[in-house]
Amino acid sequence: MKILMLTPYLPYPPASGGQIRTLYLLKYLSANHDITLVSLYKHDEEKQYTTYLKQYCKSIHVCKRAENPWQLSNIVGAVFSKLPFLIVRNFSKEAQAVIETLLKRESFDVIHAETFYIMPHIPETTIPVLLVEQTIEYRVYQHFISSLPFFLRFPLLLDIHKLKFWEKYYWRKATLVATVSAYDKRQLMLLEPSVEPVIIPNGAGDDMFVKHFEKKNLQKARLLFVGNFSWLQNIEAAEYLVEYIFPKLKKRVKNIELIIVGQNSHQKLKLHRKKGVVIDDIPPAKSEKVKDYYRSATLFLAPIFGPGGTRLKILASMASGVPVVSTTTGVEGLGIEPGKEALVANDVEGFVDSIVSILQDKKKYDTVRKNAFELVKRQYSWKMITKQLELVYNQIT
């Protein structure tokens, strides 16, 4: 099958959830299909990564979008048009021209679009389009503006309204829509009953699966959170850990260390330095270092309250043999039974109690990590997920 895959980012290095997802899909699809990849990029140095992707793609086309999303032309374009800011800042005339040329020159069986805001680049076509929604974007931005002061919130409500309108418009325009979880599927169908999505879940990276569980010193625990801090949900989680959970936890547990790592941590996190807290900024090209942090961690903490998607960081932790303590929102759509594959808490006291309980009970610790590993291995390997995706391609072609 000849696949035209469109992404709003270059899928390498695997430094964010979207990049990890696309990279593994390319890896396993390339065994049986010819893939033409069109990706947007912001900075010229990103183009060097196409060398790595050539092993999976028949051809690669990288197209420039705005380096600074907040540049004046984007703001004006969003304010004085029907389009929301998310579409305006991710639109590339170069990508639009490249895709139009490719569709005239070549014959593709299917167009695979990751995220709805890549869809405006596609001209009218009879080729079936699979739109994969990694999250319901308007709900994410709605959550973001709810945290702002009222005087800032009010002018952004119009953009949220436009975002919701166009997201639903492209769901209807696609031949088929896929979500990454059953929860997102239900939410999407409530918003747009005329659309019935399929589910193509996220997975854990092949290199994250451990061959055996390492012994952990529960008396000297390393608590980990990993995230790309360009995203509001990750900033919120880090601040919640440092400012609220960790101070109360230290009163009940000795010899603990909180480690917060990821892209843009030094730039985006405005946290007061606290004893026992380590913040490490990991650039995209050093993503291998993240794996070392997972392997050395005792627990993974994810106080995530923003909606949508499934959290690849949680799947990575489960595959690494590191028990997870997260919120109901954080584990949403993963098929996790609270207390069995992960501990679930939704406030500071709940997090502290859950952390203390599992650190003081080795049998509970070992049972949770074993159950979590078995779940992720059974349902969230990219090889199995790609087979599901191939069935969907066959369905729409």
Secondary structure, 3 states (H helix, E strand, C coil): CEEEEEECCCCCCCCCHHHHHHHHHHHHHCCCCEEEEEEEECCHHHHHHHHHHCCCCCEEEEEECCCCCCCHHHHHHHHCCCCCHHHHHCCCHHHHHHHHHHHHHCCCCEEEEECHHHHHHCCCCCCCEEEEECCCHHHHHHHHHHCCCHHHHHHHHHHHHHHHHHHHHHHHHCCEEEECCHHHHHHHHHHCCCCCCEECCCCECHHHCCCCCCCCCCCCEEEEEECCCCCHHHHHHHHHHHHHHHHHHHCCCCCEEEEEEECCHHHHCCCCCCCCEEEEECCHHHCHHHHHHHHHCCEEEECCCCCCCCCHHHHHHHHCCCCEEECCCCCCCCCCCECCCEEECCCHHHHHHHHHHHHCCHHHHHHHHHHHHHHHHHHCEHHHHHHHHHHHHHHHC
